[in-house]
Amino acid sequence: MRVHVLQHVAFEGLGSIGSWLERRAAKVRVTRLFEEPHFPDLGELDWLVVLGGPMSVNDEGVVPWLAPEKRFIADAIAASKGVLGICLGAQLVASALGARVRPNAEKEIGWFPVEPTPAAAASPFASVFQRPLEVFHWHGQTFELPKGATQLLRSAACEQQAFALGERVLALQFHLETTPEIVRAMSEACTGDLARGRFVQTQGEMLRDPARFHRIHLLMDAVLDELAKRIG
């Protein structure tokens, strides 16, 4: 299993995904776009994992690697690679597929439920997303559903929470990999995001119950297990 990771900022890493990859003895390479925006040859990877970050996919004028990153993601999808996008990564996957990304009506930061759409029951990920789930969010933007994709989840704050394109491409607007350490780092780096809002929790609220992190890590494992069945 050859996995390539696109990381956008130092404080948003693999989290619990790293542990899953270690258990699978995966060969993992990371492009730290904030240091050196180099993209590998697609023949060198089986999976592409696109992590989160505070920038917008529409910031191409100030973030020079965004445009080539979207082309790389589009090429990986066209080459039938496995692709997992998380938060900003999900928005990048949507944009690479030609869908519009825009500000959401509400910021959604903290622990809030998502619920499956009717279409989720017929998707390759039905076993994972078959009931309402409490997950961790940190986003202020959203995406439109790409052509040919299946909407899997929605929330009260944000209609588009997850989509699948076939069996090998999965985009999650929320975070299942997040650890308490990542939450602390995000809170310190993105303090401006934590202004009061209907769907914005304080750092204390986000860290209050450690069991929440254990639950989402089990869910992240289940998602990765399903992808592994289809990607290898």
C-alpha positions, 0 to 999 in steps of 0.5 A: 500500500503506497500512500501519498499525503498532501499536508497544507499546514504544520498543525494539521497532520494525519492524526489517527490516520497515521496509526491505521497506516502503521498497522497496515505497514503502508509506505507513506510519503508526505508533501508538505506544501507549506515547505516544498510544493512537489507532486510525485509521479502518479505511478508512485502511489495507490492512495492520495490523502488530502488533509485540511488547512485554513486557506480557501481553495479559491486563494490561488492568487496568494497560495501559488500551489493551489492550482497545481494541487487541484490539477494533481488531484484531478489527475489522480482521480482520472487515473483511478487512484484512491483519494480521501479528502478531509475538510479543505481536502474535501473542498479541493476534491470538489473543486478538482471535479469542477464543483464550486466552493464558497463560504458556508452560511455558518461556521461549524467548529466543534462537535456536531451531528451529521446524518445520512442522506437517502442516497447513502444507503446505496453507496459503497460506504453505507455500512459506515454512514448508516445512522446519525454520527457526532463528528468534529468540524472546523470549517467556514466554507462548503462545496457544491456536489460534483457531477456524478457524485453521491451525497452521503451526509448533511448537518444542520449547519451545512448541507454538504458534509460528505460525498463519494465518487464511485468506490475510490473517491471519498470527501469528508467535510469534517474531521475523524482523524483529529486528536486533542493535540491537533485541536489545541494547535488549531485553536492557537493558530486559528483563534479568529475562527472561534468568534461566537456563533450558533455552531462554534464551540470554545476550546474547552467545550471541544476538549471536554470529553476525551471519549469523543476522540476515541469514537471518531478514531474508530469511525476513521478506521472503519472508513479506511477499512472500507476504502482499503477493500476497494483500493488495496 
